[in-house]
Amino acid sequence: MLLEPATTPGRRDDELLDKTASTIVAAIRATDTPGWHTDNRVFGVIFAELGTVDKQSALTALRARITTTLQSTLGPDELNRLTIVLHYFPEDRGDGGQGGPVTTPLYPDLIERDETRRVSRVLKRALDVVGGVTALALLCPLFLAIAVAIKLSSPGPVIFRQRRIGQHGVPFIFLKFRSMHTGNDTQRHRDFVTEFIGGHMPSSAAPQNGHVVYKITGDSRVTRVGRLLRKTSFDELPQLLNVLKGEMSLVGPRPPIPYELEAYQTWHRRRVLETKPGITGLWQVNGRSRLRFDDMVRLDLRYAEKWSLWLDLKILLRTPRAVLSGEGAY
């Protein structure tokens, strides 16, 4: 919670702010952390224990509790001069506490890092555009061949479109070559990822060549052409269009499906906050489906922390070998 008096030219509300801060400090719990967000101007409290109640209910109840507490010591005029803003971590894109964009109070480290990497981010975007355009130009015959094979093998569209979550929780339409029959139920995959993200051995996971594979194998929903596309990762090629649109990068974490994000622990969500999603990344060139989910997230966070153009180039150069080997691809 951030609280500050409305600013009036030539007037400071130090007395009101002191009275407000004293009232709140006397009413909060031992697990809550009060302090100055901006010295003597903006007062804040971190409410660390909210239980299992859903987000909107928690914010509504907390605002009502704060207002009731302040009404015991402040008059209506004083209360009307206060601005109270609630932020919920991890903050979703479009929340901003009160319906605005993602705000800086919860992510000062990310904002500072982005500022210091401004030039590098421009170069990364340039690499994405040049690499994306070049790949599309070179792979046009392959795109055409895959489209014909999909059409001849099973009824349905050539391109599979799916809502995914990008950086800062921004949703976008994710593109792939269709590798499954149309009209499939997603419940099997929902159950799988819930177990996988929760750190349990999914019932669908199976040993392959002496390794445990954390992916649904032998899936009857996948077409014959689809199995080949998945084995070679050619089904991912349409994401080059997502890269050109700025929704993805050539290198970065894989973007989650919304129901996957719902199963994330708080620290898992950093992978959708810290960098733009990508077609390939450290996970893809280090075992892919043979890694546990927590290990995959750690690789994504390591990439975000150690990111450089040279690291992107190294991952891109290692990707063809990972694709040709088919290791971890099912």
Legacy VTK file of the C-alpha trace (Angstrom):
# vtk DataFile Version 3.0
C-alpha trace
ASCII
DATASET POLYDATA
POINTS 330 float
0.000 0.000 0.000
1.237 3.477 -0.907
-0.414 6.478 0.735
0.156 10.186 0.191
-1.787 13.431 0.690
-3.062 15.200 -2.411
-0.556 17.871 -3.382
-1.672 21.510 -3.230
0.587 24.320 -4.525
2.322 26.038 -1.639
0.962 23.617 0.938
2.407 20.546 2.644
0.381 18.085 4.669
3.116 16.890 7.029
0.767 16.903 10.001
-1.882 14.879 8.143
0.715 12.401 6.900
2.200 11.963 10.384
-1.251 11.413 11.884
-2.145 8.937 9.134
1.114 6.991 9.491
0.738 6.776 13.272
-2.829 5.482 12.936
-1.858 2.784 10.453
1.244 1.664 12.365
-0.872 1.228 15.512
-3.400 -0.944 13.635
-1.309 -3.274 11.452
-0.081 -6.743 12.387
3.420 -7.796 13.424
3.865 -9.506 10.025
3.224 -6.217 8.150
6.125 -3.891 7.332
5.543 -0.101 7.446
7.958 2.567 6.244
8.609 5.524 3.954
8.450 4.772 0.251
9.486 8.369 -0.418
10.896 10.158 2.614
8.208 12.173 4.431
6.017 12.245 1.320
4.728 8.750 0.546
4.043 6.244 3.328
3.927 2.521 2.556
3.084 -0.835 4.103
3.949 -4.329 2.875
1.167 -6.740 3.854
2.994 -10.076 3.698
0.302 -12.518 4.834
-2.976 -12.434 2.901
-3.939 -16.103 3.188
-5.480 -18.058 0.319
-8.198 -15.562 -0.610
-8.299 -14.535 -4.275
-6.550 -11.371 -5.386
-9.544 -9.087 -5.921
-11.172 -10.081 -2.630
-7.898 -9.439 -0.794
-7.541 -5.950 -2.289
-11.174 -5.052 -1.596
-11.008 -6.259 2.017
-7.683 -4.513 2.614
-8.917 -1.187 1.238
-12.052 -1.387 3.392
-9.972 -2.187 6.472
-7.581 0.713 5.859
-10.441 3.160 5.266
-12.247 2.071 8.450
-9.037 2.413 10.460
-8.389 5.942 9.191
-11.978 7.033 9.775
-11.423 6.509 13.492
-8.919 9.390 13.668
-9.400 11.482 10.508
-12.266 13.736 9.521
-14.018 13.414 6.121
-12.070 16.350 4.667
-8.734 14.885 5.773
-9.653 11.454 4.444
-10.619 12.919 1.065
-7.166 14.513 0.750
-5.456 11.120 0.916
-4.577 8.962 -2.091
-4.316 5.249 -1.329
-2.934 2.878 -3.982
-2.677 -0.894 -3.569
-0.251 -3.031 -5.560
-0.396 -6.819 -5.578
2.750 -8.835 -6.206
3.259 -10.404 -8.684
1.448 -7.678 -10.570
-0.251 -8.621 -13.834
-0.053 -6.439 -16.923
-2.973 -4.012 -16.833
-3.421 -4.239 -13.056
-1.106 -1.479 -11.890
-2.868 -1.662 -8.544
-5.769 0.374 -9.889
-6.097 -0.601 -13.532
-3.025 1.136 -14.954
0.136 -0.344 -16.461
2.733 -2.299 -14.524
4.281 0.128 -12.055
7.791 0.695 -10.780
7.261 0.340 -6.981
7.244 -3.449 -7.172
10.010 -3.807 -9.761
12.690 -1.129 -9.195
15.475 -3.610 -9.988
13.990 -4.452 -13.389
13.426 -0.797 -14.275
16.995 0.105 -13.308
18.417 -2.825 -15.267
16.387 -1.945 -18.358
17.635 1.637 -18.214
21.272 0.524 -18.107
20.683 -1.881 -21.006
18.785 0.507 -23.258
21.363 0.481 -26.091
21.822 -3.285 -25.795
18.054 -3.833 -26.000
17.954 -1.815 -29.235
20.718 -4.039 -30.623
18.850 -7.165 -29.494
15.739 -5.950 -31.306
17.844 -5.268 -34.411
19.204 -8.822 -34.219
15.639 -10.142 -33.952
14.452 -8.206 -37.001
17.457 -9.017 -39.200
17.506 -12.651 -38.089
13.744 -13.027 -38.485
13.613 -11.533 -41.970
16.638 -13.565 -43.115
15.220 -16.826 -41.749
11.816 -16.230 -43.351
13.426 -15.501 -46.715
15.620 -18.618 -46.615
12.917 -20.931 -45.289
10.072 -19.982 -47.641
10.309 -23.296 -49.596
10.261 -25.248 -46.313
7.216 -23.286 -45.110
5.392 -24.168 -48.335
6.326 -27.855 -48.113
5.171 -28.088 -44.483
1.882 -26.342 -45.284
1.154 -28.811 -48.117
2.050 -31.797 -45.911
-0.250 -30.618 -43.105
-3.151 -30.040 -45.501
-2.759 -33.452 -47.137
-2.382 -35.368 -43.864
-5.376 -34.123 -41.833
-8.285 -31.677 -42.093
-7.917 -28.300 -40.417
-5.888 -25.100 -40.630
-2.172 -25.066 -41.376
-1.381 -22.568 -38.589
-2.307 -23.245 -34.959
-3.081 -20.073 -32.998
-3.005 -20.019 -29.216
-3.194 -17.326 -26.537
0.101 -17.126 -24.660
1.506 -14.788 -22.004
4.427 -12.537 -22.933
6.679 -10.253 -20.929
4.951 -8.452 -18.031
1.901 -10.660 -18.512
0.963 -9.175 -21.902
-1.146 -11.750 -23.826
-0.529 -12.362 -27.523
-1.481 -14.875 -30.222
1.240 -17.486 -30.495
1.755 -19.151 -33.902
2.800 -22.727 -34.704
2.372 -25.169 -37.562
-0.527 -27.406 -36.532
0.769 -30.754 -35.308
-2.452 -32.129 -33.778
-5.866 -33.166 -34.998
-8.453 -30.405 -34.543
-11.076 -30.311 -31.791
-8.908 -31.762 -28.999
-9.670 -31.489 -25.292
-6.947 -29.620 -23.362
-7.696 -31.262 -20.004
-4.973 -33.895 -20.382
-2.373 -31.209 -20.949
-3.751 -29.088 -18.078
-3.407 -32.027 -15.692
0.104 -32.746 -16.949
1.448 -29.214 -16.546
-0.160 -28.832 -13.112
1.760 -31.883 -11.894
4.911 -30.851 -13.750
4.973 -27.272 -12.412
4.109 -28.514 -8.917
7.308 -30.570 -8.891
5.575 -33.960 -9.086
6.332 -36.735 -11.537
3.498 -36.411 -14.088
1.668 -39.654 -14.737
2.258 -39.118 -18.474
6.032 -38.744 -18.041
7.907 -41.779 -19.312
11.525 -42.959 -19.549
13.023 -42.636 -23.018
16.514 -44.003 -23.740
17.264 -44.171 -20.034
16.053 -40.594 -19.329
12.806 -39.342 -17.844
10.938 -37.134 -20.333
8.780 -34.396 -18.810
6.426 -34.211 -21.740
3.405 -36.156 -22.949
4.779 -38.902 -25.199
2.879 -41.179 -27.554
0.097 -38.600 -27.748
-2.714 -39.890 -29.986
-3.797 -36.307 -30.675
-0.614 -35.686 -32.694
-0.770 -36.364 -36.438
1.858 -38.352 -38.354
3.206 -35.164 -39.914
2.946 -33.477 -36.519
5.264 -36.033 -34.917
7.938 -35.232 -37.493
7.414 -31.491 -37.065
7.779 -31.772 -33.298
10.832 -33.998 -33.518
12.585 -31.462 -35.764
11.025 -28.389 -34.038
9.846 -27.197 -37.454
6.410 -26.588 -35.922
7.931 -23.566 -34.151
8.979 -21.741 -37.348
5.866 -19.501 -37.661
6.953 -17.818 -34.436
9.379 -15.856 -36.589
6.286 -13.731 -37.351
5.782 -13.203 -33.598
9.405 -12.052 -33.450
8.937 -9.516 -36.251
5.812 -8.181 -34.512
7.862 -7.608 -31.338
5.864 -10.101 -29.246
8.781 -12.498 -28.987
12.540 -12.544 -29.427
14.740 -15.090 -31.162
16.164 -15.996 -27.740
14.290 -16.040 -24.446
12.021 -18.142 -22.185
9.130 -20.056 -23.716
5.827 -18.158 -23.282
3.323 -19.964 -21.020
-0.326 -20.747 -21.683
-2.611 -18.815 -19.259
-3.553 -21.949 -17.310
0.143 -22.751 -16.884
0.712 -19.303 -15.372
-2.072 -19.966 -12.866
-0.079 -22.929 -11.514
3.147 -20.914 -11.089
4.668 -20.216 -7.703
5.560 -16.570 -7.104
9.225 -17.018 -8.021
8.291 -18.828 -11.237
6.552 -15.670 -12.475
9.879 -13.881 -12.743
10.440 -15.721 -16.032
7.584 -13.723 -17.627
8.673 -10.448 -16.016
12.380 -10.251 -16.657
12.693 -10.721 -20.403
10.725 -11.161 -23.623
9.826 -14.771 -24.555
11.813 -16.439 -27.299
11.840 -19.218 -29.883
14.992 -20.750 -28.428
16.861 -20.340 -25.161
19.091 -21.951 -22.558
16.411 -24.550 -21.825
16.180 -25.654 -25.458
19.945 -26.178 -25.797
20.363 -27.831 -22.383
18.121 -30.871 -22.357
14.664 -29.476 -23.169
11.994 -31.931 -21.995
14.487 -33.828 -19.844
14.631 -31.012 -17.317
12.337 -30.489 -14.348
10.257 -27.320 -14.407
12.177 -25.620 -11.583
15.444 -26.283 -13.427
13.971 -24.784 -16.593
12.936 -21.649 -14.676
16.415 -21.362 -13.143
17.920 -21.446 -16.642
15.503 -18.706 -17.761
16.412 -16.533 -14.768
20.124 -17.147 -15.337
19.668 -16.028 -18.945
17.887 -12.835 -17.843
20.622 -12.053 -15.314
23.599 -12.846 -17.572
22.058 -11.629 -20.833
24.295 -10.160 -23.515
24.310 -10.126 -27.304
27.176 -12.606 -27.220
25.077 -14.985 -25.094
22.223 -14.703 -27.618
24.602 -15.503 -30.474
26.027 -18.528 -28.638
22.525 -19.898 -27.995
21.513 -19.322 -31.627
24.640 -21.128 -32.838
23.917 -24.088 -30.514
20.253 -24.324 -31.529
20.692 -26.089 -34.926
22.683 -28.885 -33.258
19.980 -29.295 -30.581
17.290 -29.392 -33.282
19.134 -31.896 -35.489
19.912 -34.191 -32.551
16.244 -34.220 -31.526
17.334 -34.530 -27.885
14.378 -33.908 -25.570
12.019 -33.232 -28.481
8.724 -35.203 -28.595
LINES 1 331
330 0 1 2 3 4 5 6 7 8 9 10 11 12 13 14 15 16 17 18 19 20 21 22 23 24 25 26 27 28 29 30 31 32 33 34 35 36 37 38 39 40 41 42 43 44 45 46 47 48 49 50 51 52 53 54 55 56 57 58 59 60 61 62 63 64 65 66 67 68 69 70 71 72 73 74 75 76 77 78 79 80 81 82 83 84 85 86 87 88 89 90 91 92 93 94 95 96 97 98 99 100 101 102 103 104 105 106 107 108 109 110 111 112 113 114 115 116 117 118 119 120 121 122 123 124 125 126 127 128 129 130 131 132 133 134 135 136 137 138 139 140 141 142 143 144 145 146 147 148 149 150 151 152 153 154 155 156 157 158 159 160 161 162 163 164 165 166 167 168 169 170 171 172 173 174 175 176 177 178 179 180 181 182 183 184 185 186 187 188 189 190 191 192 193 194 195 196 197 198 199 200 201 202 203 204 205 206 207 208 209 210 211 212 213 214 215 216 217 218 219 220 221 222 223 224 225 226 227 228 229 230 231 232 233 234 235 236 237 238 239 240 241 242 243 244 245 246 247 248 249 250 251 252 253 254 255 256 257 258 259 260 261 262 263 264 265 266 267 268 269 270 271 272 273 274 275 276 277 278 279 280 281 282 283 284 285 286 287 288 289 290 291 292 293 294 295 296 297 298 299 300 301 302 303 304 305 306 307 308 309 310 311 312 313 314 315 316 317 318 319 320 321 322 323 324 325 326 327 328 329
